[in-house]
Amino acid sequence: MINVGVFGYGTVGSGVVEVLTENASLIERKVGDKVNVKWILDLRDFPGDKHEKKITHDVKDILNDPEVKVICETMGGTGAAFEFTKEALKKGISVCTSNKELVASHGPELLRLAKENNCSYKFEASVGGGIPIIRPLQDCVTADEIEAVIGIVNGTTNYMLTKMTNEAAEFDAVLKEAQKNGFAEANPDADIKGYDACRKIAILSSLVYGKTVNYEDIHTEGITNISARDIKYAKALGLKIKLLAKYEKLDTGAYALVAPHLVPVSNPLYHVNEVFNAILVRGNMLGDAMFYGRGAGKLPTASAVCSDVVELAKNVGKNLHCDWVDEPVKLDGLKNSKKAFFIRVGAELKKEAKENFKVVKEVHLNYYDEYAFVTDVMTEEEFEAATAKVGKLINYIRIEK
């Protein structure tokens, strides 16, 4: 029997326990041994819960139990979750997690501890919820040089942009609806300002590069500047606005970026709506492959955590290698990356805009207080220089191929 401890009995943690319990016979068949939830760590009591007797408030009950071989960390944050994970790994207990904040901040250190103590640290659920992406990058496309990873990796913002597109609604109204329906937190900054997507692309970039990409170095823009007017312009252009997290390797250098993009109907990400996520991986031999599914939620995320439990249970006492070392690398290729931009400026700046940007298409929607246009393909550096000469832009959005 493989005994498991669960850190945190919230949304994801309770989902993990549910999956391991409800699908126990299937998991036993996959592992070749019974997998049993022995402990659940939480500060709260759960009177009447069918797993009430497994609840403990003392992490030492789990860490000092020699029968526990795998721990699922679903607490979140980088405080206690970090300390408890370190202690578990030092004791040779494998850990899997859904905690993207912890993985993005301390992934290499925890992977090193796992290797030193003949156990493993897995984090499939930290990116894309229930979508398998970490393991495919590590195990399935290892013979390819990954040229790009481009994805919609935040369900909240994709839901909001879908509602704005379908209902011609303004940002604030859609945000309130998302909060009411449980798709956005009371403090939605991590989602709407792009921080959540930034941590996720930092993890994916680090796995592709094999070294540590600091999420704080990634240029990040959220969707707070997207208005109903932007949506109308997008429709006029036959495009959709999506918040994309990107890693791309170019001849001029690699870069990572989180920002709204205008996506054409020919791009499969155009068709990803509501709370769904999708991640496109481009290999030099594979070409394009896309991973699509529910990017968040109790059971989809728990399913990804439990996929790691199965792998860890099959490899107790072993270190499962992950190609990610604690060596910082700065991706500095953004300034030379090329793309077209959709730009809006005040009507009084039309002359300056036409003088400093190569306008290839004007977009007219009878808004006489502004001038909207699409530029020719240009580098980010050229865009910044032209913007400085024009002055204040109302908004701008990059155009994805």
C-alpha positions in Angstrom: 0.0 0.0 0.0 1.2 3.5 -0.9 0.1 6.0 1.8 -0.5 9.6 0.8 -0.7 12.8 2.8 -2.6 15.9 1.5 -1.6 19.4 2.6 -4.7 21.6 2.4 -8.3 20.6 2.2 -9.6 23.4 0.2 -11.0 23.3 -3.3 -8.2 21.4 -5.0 -7.2 19.4 -1.9 -10.7 18.1 -1.4 -10.8 17.3 -5.1 -7.6 15.3 -4.8 -9.0 13.3 -2.0 -12.2 12.7 -4.0 -10.4 11.5 -7.1 -8.1 9.2 -5.1 -11.1 7.8 -3.3 -13.7 7.6 -6.1 -11.2 6.2 -8.6 -9.3 4.0 -6.2 -9.7 0.8 -8.1 -8.6 2.4 -11.4 -5.6 4.0 -9.7 -4.6 0.7 -8.0 -4.6 -1.0 -11.4 -2.4 1.8 -12.9 0.1 1.7 -10.0 0.0 -2.0 -9.2 -0.6 -1.3 -5.6 -3.3 0.4 -3.5 -3.0 4.1 -3.0 -4.5 5.3 0.3 -5.1 8.8 1.7 -3.9 8.5 5.2 -3.6 12.1 6.4 -5.2 15.5 5.5 -3.5 18.6 6.9 -5.7 21.7 7.5 -6.2 24.3 10.2 -9.9 23.8 10.1 -12.1 21.1 11.5 -14.6 19.3 9.1 -17.3 17.8 11.4 -19.4 15.3 9.5 -17.0 15.0 6.6 -16.5 11.4 5.6 -12.7 11.9 5.9 -12.9 13.7 9.2 -10.8 11.1 11.1 -7.9 11.7 8.7 -7.7 15.4 9.4 -4.7 16.7 11.4 -3.7 20.2 12.4 0.0 19.2 13.0 2.2 18.8 9.9 4.5 16.6 12.0 1.9 13.8 12.0 2.5 13.5 8.3 6.2 14.3 8.0 7.1 11.9 10.8 5.0 9.0 9.6 7.3 6.5 7.9 4.4 5.0 6.0 3.7 8.2 4.0 5.5 8.0 0.7 3.8 10.8 -1.3 2.4 14.2 -0.3 0.1 16.4 -2.4 0.7 20.1 -1.6 -2.5 22.0 -2.4 -2.2 24.8 0.1 -1.0 27.6 -2.2 1.3 30.4 -1.5 5.0 30.4 -0.8 5.0 30.5 3.0 4.1 27.3 4.9 3.7 25.4 1.6 7.4 26.0 0.9 8.7 25.1 4.3 6.5 21.9 4.5 7.5 20.9 1.0 11.2 21.3 1.8 10.9 19.2 5.0 9.1 16.5 3.1 11.7 16.3 0.4 14.5 16.3 3.0 12.9 13.2 4.5 12.8 11.5 1.1 9.0 11.9 0.7 8.0 12.7 -2.9 5.8 15.8 -3.4 3.4 16.8 -6.1 1.7 20.2 -6.3 -0.8 22.5 -8.1 1.0 25.6 -6.6 2.3 27.6 -9.6 3.4 30.4 -7.3 5.7 28.1 -5.4 7.0 26.3 -8.5 7.8 29.6 -10.3 9.6 31.0 -7.2 11.4 27.9 -5.9 11.1 25.1 -8.4 14.8 24.5 -9.0 15.6 24.5 -5.3 12.9 21.9 -4.6 14.0 19.8 -7.6 17.5 19.8 -6.3 16.4 18.7 -2.8 14.4 15.9 -4.4 17.4 14.7 -6.3 19.6 14.8 -3.2 17.2 12.7 -1.2 16.1 10.1 -3.8 12.6 11.3 -4.2 10.7 13.5 -6.7 9.0 16.8 -7.1 6.2 17.0 -9.6 4.0 19.9 -10.7 1.8 18.9 -13.6 -1.2 20.8 -12.2 0.7 24.1 -11.8 0.0 25.1 -15.4 -3.2 24.5 -17.4 -5.3 22.9 -14.7 -6.3 19.5 -16.0 -4.5 19.9 -19.3 -1.4 17.7 -19.5 1.5 20.0 -20.5 4.4 19.6 -18.1 4.8 15.9 -18.7 4.5 16.2 -22.5 7.2 18.8 -22.5 9.5 16.7 -20.3 8.8 13.2 -21.8 7.0 13.4 -25.2 8.8 16.0 -27.2 12.3 15.6 -25.8 13.8 14.9 -29.2 12.5 18.3 -30.5 13.9 21.7 -30.1 11.0 23.7 -28.8 10.7 26.9 -30.9 7.5 28.3 -29.2 5.0 27.7 -26.5 2.0 30.0 -26.9 -1.1 29.6 -24.8 -4.3 30.8 -23.2 -3.5 29.8 -19.6 -5.9 31.8 -17.5 -9.5 30.8 -17.4 -10.8 34.0 -15.7 -9.5 36.4 -18.4 -10.5 34.1 -21.2 -14.0 34.0 -19.7 -14.1 37.7 -19.4 -12.9 38.4 -23.0 -15.4 35.9 -24.3 -18.3 37.6 -22.5 -17.1 41.0 -23.7 -16.9 39.7 -27.3 -20.3 38.0 -27.3 -22.2 40.6 -25.4 -20.4 43.9 -26.3 -20.1 44.5 -22.6 -17.6 46.7 -20.8 -14.7 45.4 -18.6 -16.1 46.4 -15.2 -19.5 44.8 -15.8 -18.0 41.5 -17.0 -15.6 41.4 -14.0 -18.5 41.8 -11.6 -20.3 38.9 -13.3 -17.2 36.7 -13.3 -16.9 37.3 -9.5 -20.6 36.6 -9.0 -20.3 33.3 -10.9 -17.1 32.2 -9.0 -14.8 32.6 -12.0 -12.9 35.5 -10.5 -11.6 36.2 -7.0 -12.7 39.1 -4.8 -9.2 40.5 -5.5 -8.8 39.6 -9.2 -5.4 41.3 -9.7 -3.5 38.0 -10.2 -5.7 37.2 -13.2 -6.7 40.5 -14.8 -3.2 42.0 -14.5 -1.5 38.9 -16.0 0.5 37.8 -12.9 -1.0 34.3 -12.9 -0.3 33.8 -16.6 3.2 35.2 -16.1 4.1 32.6 -13.5 2.8 29.8 -15.7 4.8 30.9 -18.8 7.9 31.3 -16.5 7.5 27.6 -15.5 7.1 26.5 -19.1 9.9 28.7 -20.4 12.2 27.3 -17.7 11.4 23.7 -18.7 12.0 24.5 -22.3 15.2 26.3 -21.6 16.5 24.0 -18.9 17.4 27.0 -16.8 15.5 29.4 -14.5 13.5 32.1 -16.1 12.5 34.6 -13.4 8.9 35.5 -13.7 9.7 39.1 -12.5 11.8 39.5 -15.7 8.9 38.7 -18.0 7.1 41.7 -19.7 3.6 41.4 -18.5 0.4 43.2 -19.5 -3.1 42.2 -18.3 -6.5 42.9 -19.8 -7.4 46.0 -17.7 -7.1 48.3 -20.6 -9.3 46.3 -22.9 -12.6 48.1 -23.6 -15.8 47.5 -25.5 -14.4 49.7 -28.2 -11.4 47.4 -28.6 -13.7 44.5 -29.0 -15.7 46.3 -31.7 -12.4 47.1 -33.6 -11.4 43.5 -33.3 -14.6 42.3 -34.8 -14.2 44.8 -37.6 -10.8 43.3 -38.3 -12.2 39.7 -38.1 -10.0 39.0 -35.1 -10.5 38.1 -31.4 -8.7 39.5 -28.4 -7.0 36.8 -26.3 -4.6 37.1 -23.3 -1.6 35.1 -24.5 1.4 33.8 -22.6 4.3 33.2 -25.0 7.7 31.8 -25.1 9.4 32.1 -28.5 12.9 31.3 -29.7 14.0 33.5 -32.6 17.3 33.9 -34.5 17.7 37.2 -32.6 17.1 35.6 -29.2 14.4 34.0 -27.1 11.7 35.9 -25.2 8.8 35.4 -22.9 5.7 37.7 -22.8 2.2 38.0 -21.4 -0.1 40.4 -23.2 -3.4 40.7 -25.0 -3.2 39.8 -28.7 -5.5 40.0 -31.7 -5.8 36.4 -33.0 -7.0 35.5 -36.5 -9.6 32.8 -37.2 -6.9 30.6 -38.8 -5.1 30.3 -35.4 -6.6 27.5 -33.3 -6.4 29.7 -30.2 -9.1 31.9 -31.8 -11.7 29.1 -31.0 -10.8 28.7 -27.3 -13.5 30.4 -25.3 -15.1 30.7 -21.9 -12.9 29.2 -19.0 -11.1 26.8 -21.3 -7.3 26.9 -21.8 -5.2 25.8 -24.6 -1.4 25.6 -25.1 0.3 25.4 -28.5 3.7 23.8 -28.6 5.9 24.2 -31.7 8.8 21.8 -32.2 11.4 22.0 -34.9 10.5 18.4 -36.0 7.0 18.0 -34.5 5.5 21.2 -35.9 2.5 22.4 -34.0 0.6 20.4 -31.3 -2.1 21.9 -29.1 -3.2 20.8 -25.7 -6.8 21.9 -24.8 -9.1 21.5 -21.9 -10.4 23.0 -18.6 -7.6 25.2 -17.2 -9.0 25.4 -13.7 -11.6 24.0 -11.4 -11.7 21.5 -8.5 -11.8 18.2 -10.3 -9.8 19.1 -13.5 -6.9 20.4 -11.4 -7.2 17.5 -8.9 -7.1 15.1 -11.8 -3.7 16.6 -12.9 -2.4 16.3 -9.3 -3.5 12.7 -9.1 -1.7 11.9 -12.4 1.5 12.9 -10.5 0.4 10.8 -7.6 0.2 7.8 -9.8 3.7 8.4 -11.3 5.2 9.0 -7.9 3.5 5.9 -6.4 5.0 3.8 -9.2 8.5 5.2 -8.5 8.8 5.4 -4.7 12.5 5.8 -3.6 13.5 7.1 -7.0 14.2 10.5 -8.4 12.4 11.3 -11.6 14.6 13.7 -13.5 13.5 17.2 -14.5 15.6 19.2 -16.9 15.5 22.5 -14.9 18.6 23.7 -13.1 19.0 26.6 -10.7 20.9 28.8 -13.1 19.3 32.1 -13.9 18.8 33.1 -17.5 17.4 36.3 -18.9 15.4 36.1 -22.1 16.3 39.3 -23.8 15.0 38.7 -27.3 11.7 40.7 -27.0 13.0 44.0 -28.3 13.9 42.3 -31.6 10.7 40.3 -32.0 8.6 41.4 -34.9 4.8 41.8 -35.2 2.1 44.2 -36.4 0.2 46.3 -33.9 -3.3 47.6 -33.7 -3.2 51.2 -32.3 -5.7 53.8 -31.1 -4.7 57.4 -30.6 -6.7 60.6 -30.0 -7.9 62.3 -33.2 -5.5 65.2 -32.5 -2.5 62.8 -32.9 -3.5 61.4 -36.3 -0.8 63.4 -38.1 2.0 62.3 -35.6 0.8 58.7 -35.8 1.0 58.6 -39.6 4.4 60.2 -39.6 5.9 57.7 -37.1 4.1 54.5 -37.8 3.8 52.8 -41.2 0.1 52.5 -41.4 -1.1 49.6 -43.5 -4.8 49.8 -42.6 -7.1 52.4 -41.1 -10.0 51.1 -39.1 -13.1 53.4 -39.2 -16.0 52.8 -36.8 -17.4 56.4 -36.6 -15.5 57.2 -33.4 -14.6 60.8 -34.3 -12.6 61.4 -31.1 -9.9 58.9 -32.1 -7.8 57.4 -34.9 -7.4 53.7 -35.2 -5.0 51.8 -37.4 -2.9 48.7 -38.0 0.8 49.0 -38.4 3.2 47.2 -40.7 5.3 44.5 -39.0 7.9 46.1 -36.8 10.1 45.2 -33.8 9.1 45.9 -30.3 12.0 48.3 -30.1 10.8 50.2 -33.2 7.3 50.3 -31.7 8.6 51.8 -28.4 10.6 54.5 -30.3 7.6 55.5 -32.5 5.3 55.6 -29.5 7.7 57.9 -27.7 7.5 60.3 -30.6 3.7 60.2 -31.0 3.0 60.6 -27.3 0.1 59.0 -25.4 -1.7 56.1 -27.0 -5.3 55.3 -26.0 -4.4 51.6 -26.4 -2.4 49.1 -28.4 -2.7 45.4 -29.0 -0.2 43.1 -30.6 -1.4 41.0 -33.6 -0.7 37.3 -33.5 -0.1 35.4 -36.7 
